[in-house]
Amino acid sequence: MKRILSVIALAALHATVFANRTLMVGVSNPSHFARTDVPVVIPLTNYGDVRSALVTVNGQEIPCQLDDLNQDEIFDELCFLADLGKKEKKTYTITLKNEGEPRPYPARVYAEMVLSNTKDKNLKKHQQNNYIESLTARGDAAYTYNIQHHHGVDFESELNGIRIYFDARQTPDLYGKFKKQLELKETQFYTPDELKDQGYGDDVLWVGQTFGLGAFRGWDGQQPTLVEPVRSRTQRVISYGPLRAIVEVVDRGWKADAQREPVNMTLRYTQYAGHRDTDVDVFFNKDVTDYRFSTGIINVKGSEEFSDKKGLRACWGTDYPAADTIKWKRETVGLAVYVPQKNIVSEEPANKDNYAYVLKVNGKHMDYKVTYTSDNESFGYHSAKEWFKFLKEWKKEVEQPVSITVL
């Protein structure tokens, strides 16, 4: 009897200890300049079924986020954002619990999928409320572009706003802001006049069949190819925030190379609060080292190009953002894509549509980054010179990540 009670007591002690697991995490800034809102991501694989978390630094609570990446109802990662001075190191205390709910914090990002509902006479065009979290269309669906209100999943930080077209282009299209704030819940990418009068932004880019801002495409040896044919196409929201929004585009049975087997591809877009740049991860279900792909940015009409010939390619230009040039004014934008050199096969000469890279994926995964600015911003960049200077500093940050150590 005593032995049974001892076993029960030990089990209870183990549960109590695990229910309040504490980690000390050191975060170091290697740069000679201060950095704000630096993402710190801690995998939770070794910590069981974490249900809630608390992060503190110098005794002060800071916002954190738990994410279930594979949608199995178990959190896979903890995320928080660090502010660090030049060469500064901070120690963060993380408390993990196997009970409770994630702590609520003010939203600094937003993500949304909405079914088109324009036939409802009780709703204005911009007021759609058929919110969904995932949508799959068969590969032979006639016109997936119009299934969703703003033509695909959208997401934003305080500085940017992006939608991904739900069709074979899968192009990131851009929303320009005047002020640092979240807007897409109110405007849904189609800003009514009353909100424009209050200083809200709007669509600032025409993309057509181009890369827009860093669409991932195939490559036929001479030019980019769209993501077709596919067996099915899915868009879904993985995380709504408050610190990072995560959305995915899944293409099953994509015939990316006419001479090779179809592949399944998942594009994951991660948008962190306080960032105008967006992380893009590309996952495949098999080794695609021998395939060739492409990405890049649209050649905005009359744009000025910048390339460091080492993975950073950008432009600055002005064009109408839509076919309706009576209602829409010309918009000036700066665009950029950064691709690790290990994934670059060639940097293609600019043509009338794109500034393109030919890519290779070494195995089953690659990642790259995209970023942009709108000349409308009160907080951004207003000339090619300013934009290209910023991008050089941005690349330094990308290539000098903070050091994260579980102590």
C-alpha positions in Angstrom: 0.0 0.0 0.0 2.8 2.4 0.9 4.5 1.6 -2.4 1.4 2.4 -4.3 1.0 5.7 -2.5 4.7 6.5 -3.2 4.2 5.9 -6.9 1.1 8.1 -6.9 3.0 10.8 -5.0 5.9 10.7 -7.4 3.5 10.9 -10.4 1.8 13.9 -8.8 5.1 15.6 -8.1 6.2 15.0 -11.7 3.0 16.5 -13.0 3.4 19.5 -10.7 7.0 20.1 -11.7 6.1 19.8 -15.4 3.1 22.0 -15.0 5.4 24.8 -14.1 8.5 24.3 -16.2 10.9 27.3 -16.2 13.5 28.0 -18.9 16.1 30.7 -19.0 16.8 31.9 -22.5 19.7 34.2 -23.5 19.3 36.4 -26.5 22.3 38.3 -27.9 22.5 41.0 -30.6 25.7 40.6 -32.6 25.1 43.9 -34.5 26.6 47.4 -33.9 23.1 48.8 -34.0 20.0 48.5 -31.9 17.2 46.1 -33.0 13.5 46.1 -32.1 10.8 43.4 -32.4 13.4 40.7 -33.1 11.6 37.3 -33.3 12.7 34.7 -30.8 11.2 31.3 -31.4 11.5 28.4 -29.0 10.6 24.9 -30.2 8.4 23.0 -27.7 9.1 19.5 -28.9 10.8 18.5 -25.6 8.3 20.1 -23.2 5.2 17.9 -23.6 1.7 19.3 -24.0 2.2 23.0 -23.3 -1.1 24.9 -22.9 0.0 28.3 -21.6 3.2 30.3 -21.1 4.6 33.4 -19.4 7.7 35.4 -20.6 9.4 38.0 -18.4 12.6 40.1 -18.8 14.0 41.9 -15.8 10.9 41.0 -13.9 8.5 42.5 -16.4 6.0 40.5 -18.4 6.2 40.8 -22.2 3.7 39.4 -24.8 4.3 35.9 -26.1 2.5 33.6 -28.5 2.0 29.8 -28.7 1.5 28.3 -32.2 0.2 24.9 -33.4 1.9 24.7 -36.8 0.7 21.2 -37.8 -2.9 21.7 -36.5 -2.9 18.7 -34.1 -4.1 20.7 -31.1 -0.6 20.7 -29.5 1.5 23.9 -29.5 4.7 23.4 -31.4 6.5 26.8 -30.9 6.6 29.7 -28.5 7.4 33.1 -29.9 8.2 36.5 -28.4 9.8 39.7 -29.7 13.0 41.1 -28.2 14.3 44.7 -28.1 18.1 44.8 -27.9 20.7 47.6 -28.0 23.8 47.2 -30.0 25.8 44.2 -28.8 23.4 43.8 -25.9 22.5 40.5 -24.3 19.3 39.9 -22.3 18.1 36.9 -20.3 14.4 36.0 -20.6 12.5 33.8 -18.2 9.9 31.5 -19.7 7.3 29.6 -17.7 5.6 26.7 -19.5 2.4 25.2 -18.1 0.4 22.1 -19.2 -2.9 23.7 -18.2 -4.8 26.9 -18.8 -5.1 29.0 -22.0 -2.7 31.3 -23.8 -2.5 34.7 -22.1 -4.3 37.5 -24.1 -2.3 40.4 -25.5 -3.1 43.3 -27.8 -3.1 42.2 -31.4 -0.2 43.6 -33.5 -0.9 41.5 -36.6 -4.1 40.3 -38.4 -5.0 37.6 -40.8 -8.3 36.9 -42.6 -10.1 34.7 -45.1 -13.6 35.7 -46.2 -16.0 34.1 -48.6 -17.4 36.4 -51.2 -20.9 37.7 -50.2 -21.6 40.5 -52.6 -25.1 39.2 -53.5 -26.3 39.9 -49.9 -28.2 43.2 -50.3 -27.9 43.9 -46.6 -24.2 44.2 -46.8 -22.1 46.9 -48.4 -19.4 45.7 -50.8 -16.6 46.1 -48.3 -18.5 44.6 -45.3 -18.1 40.8 -45.7 -18.5 38.6 -42.7 -18.4 35.0 -44.0 -15.1 34.3 -42.1 -13.4 31.0 -42.9 -10.1 29.4 -41.8 -9.3 27.1 -44.6 -10.5 26.6 -48.2 -9.6 23.9 -50.7 -10.5 23.9 -54.4 -10.1 21.1 -56.9 -7.5 21.6 -59.6 -10.2 21.8 -62.3 -12.2 24.5 -60.4 -13.3 27.0 -63.0 -12.4 30.4 -61.4 -11.1 30.2 -57.8 -10.1 33.9 -58.0 -13.6 35.1 -57.0 -14.4 32.6 -54.3 -12.9 34.8 -51.6 -13.9 38.4 -51.1 -10.4 39.9 -51.5 -9.4 37.1 -53.9 -7.3 35.2 -51.3 -6.1 35.1 -47.7 -4.7 38.4 -46.4 -2.5 39.4 -43.5 -0.8 42.5 -42.0 1.5 44.0 -39.4 1.3 47.7 -38.4 3.5 48.5 -41.4 2.2 46.4 -44.3 -0.7 44.4 -45.8 -0.5 41.5 -48.2 -3.1 39.3 -49.9 -2.2 36.1 -51.8 -4.3 35.4 -54.9 -6.2 32.1 -54.8 -5.4 31.0 -58.3 -2.5 29.6 -60.3 -0.6 32.9 -59.9 -0.5 32.8 -56.1 0.8 36.3 -56.3 1.3 38.5 -53.2 -0.5 41.8 -53.8 0.1 44.9 -51.7 -1.8 47.3 -49.5 -0.2 50.7 -48.7 -0.7 52.6 -45.5 -0.4 56.2 -44.4 -0.1 55.4 -40.7 1.2 52.6 -38.6 -1.9 50.6 -37.7 -3.9 47.5 -38.4 -6.6 48.2 -41.1 -7.6 45.1 -43.0 -10.4 44.1 -40.6 -12.1 47.3 -41.4 -11.2 47.8 -45.1 -10.8 44.2 -46.2 -8.4 45.4 -48.9 -11.2 47.6 -50.5 -11.2 50.8 -48.6 -14.5 52.8 -48.7 -14.4 56.5 -49.1 -15.3 57.2 -45.4 -12.3 55.3 -44.2 -10.1 56.9 -46.9 -11.1 60.2 -45.4 -9.9 59.0 -42.0 -6.4 58.2 -43.4 -6.7 54.5 -44.2 -4.7 53.0 -47.0 -5.6 50.9 -50.1 -4.3 48.7 -52.8 -1.1 50.1 -54.3 0.2 47.6 -56.8 -1.0 46.1 -60.1 0.5 42.6 -60.5 -1.2 40.9 -63.5 0.7 37.7 -64.4 4.0 39.0 -62.8 5.7 37.9 -59.6 4.2 40.8 -57.7 6.1 40.7 -54.5 8.0 37.5 -54.6 5.6 34.8 -55.9 7.1 31.3 -56.0 6.8 29.8 -59.5 8.1 27.1 -61.7 10.7 27.5 -64.4 10.6 26.0 -67.9 14.2 26.8 -68.9 13.3 30.1 -70.4 10.5 31.8 -68.3 8.5 31.4 -65.1 5.5 29.1 -65.1 2.4 29.4 -63.0 1.5 26.9 -60.2 -0.6 24.6 -62.5 -1.8 22.0 -63.1 -2.5 20.9 -59.6 -4.7 18.2 -58.0 -6.0 20.7 -55.5 -5.2 24.2 -54.1 -5.7 25.2 -50.4 -5.3 28.4 -48.4 -5.5 28.4 -44.6 -4.7 30.5 -41.6 -2.4 28.8 -39.1 -2.1 31.6 -36.6 -3.9 34.9 -36.1 -1.4 36.5 -33.7 -1.0 38.6 -31.6 2.7 38.7 -32.5 2.9 36.8 -35.7 0.4 35.8 -38.4 1.0 32.6 -40.2 -0.8 31.6 -43.4 -0.2 28.7 -45.8 -0.9 27.9 -49.5 -0.9 24.2 -50.2 -0.6 22.8 -53.8 -1.2 19.0 -54.1 -0.1 17.2 -57.2 1.7 20.2 -58.8 3.2 19.2 -62.2 6.1 21.6 -61.6 8.3 19.9 -64.3 6.7 18.3 -67.3 9.4 15.6 -67.3 9.2 14.8 -63.6 6.8 13.5 -61.0 4.2 15.9 -59.5 5.0 17.3 -56.1 3.1 18.6 -53.1 4.2 22.1 -52.1 3.4 24.2 -49.0 4.1 27.9 -49.0 4.2 29.4 -45.5 4.1 33.1 -45.0 5.0 34.4 -41.5 4.3 38.1 -40.7 5.8 39.4 -37.5 4.6 42.5 -35.6 6.7 45.6 -36.2 8.1 44.3 -39.5 7.5 45.3 -43.1 9.4 42.2 -44.3 7.7 38.8 -44.5 9.3 35.4 -44.2 8.5 32.8 -46.9 9.2 29.1 -46.3 8.7 26.6 -49.1 8.2 22.9 -48.2 8.0 19.9 -50.5 7.0 16.3 -49.8 10.0 14.9 -51.7 13.5 15.9 -52.7 13.3 18.5 -55.5 17.0 19.3 -55.9 16.8 18.5 -59.6 13.8 20.7 -60.2 14.1 24.4 -61.1 11.9 27.2 -59.8 11.7 31.0 -59.8 10.8 34.1 -57.9 11.4 37.8 -58.1 9.5 41.1 -58.2 7.4 42.9 -60.7 9.1 45.4 -63.0 7.0 48.3 -62.1 6.6 50.6 -65.1 9.7 52.8 -65.5 11.2 51.5 -62.3 14.7 51.9 -61.1 16.4 48.6 -60.3 18.9 47.7 -57.6 20.8 44.4 -57.2 23.8 43.5 -55.1 24.4 40.4 -57.2 24.3 38.4 -53.9 20.6 37.6 -53.4 19.1 41.1 -52.9 17.1 42.5 -55.8 14.8 45.6 -55.6 13.1 48.3 -57.5 11.4 51.7 -57.1 8.7 52.8 -59.4 5.2 54.3 -60.1 2.2 52.8 -61.8 -1.6 52.6 -61.6 -2.7 49.9 -59.0 -5.7 48.8 -61.0 -7.4 48.7 -64.4 -9.8 51.4 -63.2 -7.4 54.3 -63.7 -10.2 56.9 -63.3 -10.8 56.1 -59.6 -7.3 55.0 -58.8 -4.3 57.4 -58.6 -0.8 56.4 -59.6 1.1 54.8 -56.7 4.8 54.7 -56.0 6.3 51.7 -54.3 9.6 50.1 -53.4 9.8 46.3 -53.6 12.5 43.8 -52.7 13.2 40.1 -52.5 16.2 38.5 -50.6 17.1 34.9 -51.6 20.0 33.0 -49.9 22.8 32.6 -52.5 22.8 28.8 -52.0 19.4 28.7 -53.7 20.2 30.9 -56.7 21.0 29.3 -60.0 20.9 32.6 -62.0 19.8 36.2 -61.8 17.9 36.8 -65.0 18.1 40.1 -67.0 15.1 42.3 -66.4 12.3 42.1 -68.9 9.0 44.1 -69.2 7.4 42.0 -66.5 9.9 40.9 -63.9 13.2 41.0 -62.1 13.7 37.3 -61.8 15.8 34.7 -60.1 16.1 31.0 -61.2 16.1 28.9 -58.0 17.1 25.5 -56.8 15.8 23.8 -53.6 18.5 21.8 -51.9 16.3 18.9 -50.7 12.8 19.6 -49.5 12.9 23.1 -48.1 14.1 26.6 -48.8 13.2 30.0 -47.4 13.5 33.6 -48.5 12.2 37.1 -47.6 10.2 39.8 -49.2 9.6 43.4 -48.2 8.1 46.6 -49.6 7.3 50.3 -48.9 4.6 52.6 -50.2 5.4 56.3 -50.8 2.1 57.0 -49.0 3.6 56.1 -45.7 4.3 58.9 -43.2 6.8 56.5 -41.6 8.6 55.0 -44.6 10.8 55.8 -47.5 10.2 58.3 -50.3 12.9 57.9 -52.9 14.8 55.1 -54.6 18.0 56.3 -52.8 16.4 56.0 -49.3 14.8 52.7 -50.1 18.0 51.0 -51.4 20.0 52.4 -48.5 17.4 50.8 -46.1 17.6 47.5 -47.9 21.4 47.2 -47.5 20.9 47.6 -43.7 18.0 45.2 -43.7 20.1 42.6 -45.4 22.8 43.0 -42.7 20.2 42.2 -40.1 19.0 39.2 -42.0 22.5 37.8 -42.3 23.4 38.6 -38.7 20.6 36.9 -36.7 20.4 37.2 -32.9 21.9 34.3 -30.9 19.3 32.3 -28.9 20.6 30.0 -26.1 18.5 28.0 -23.7 20.6 28.3 -20.5 
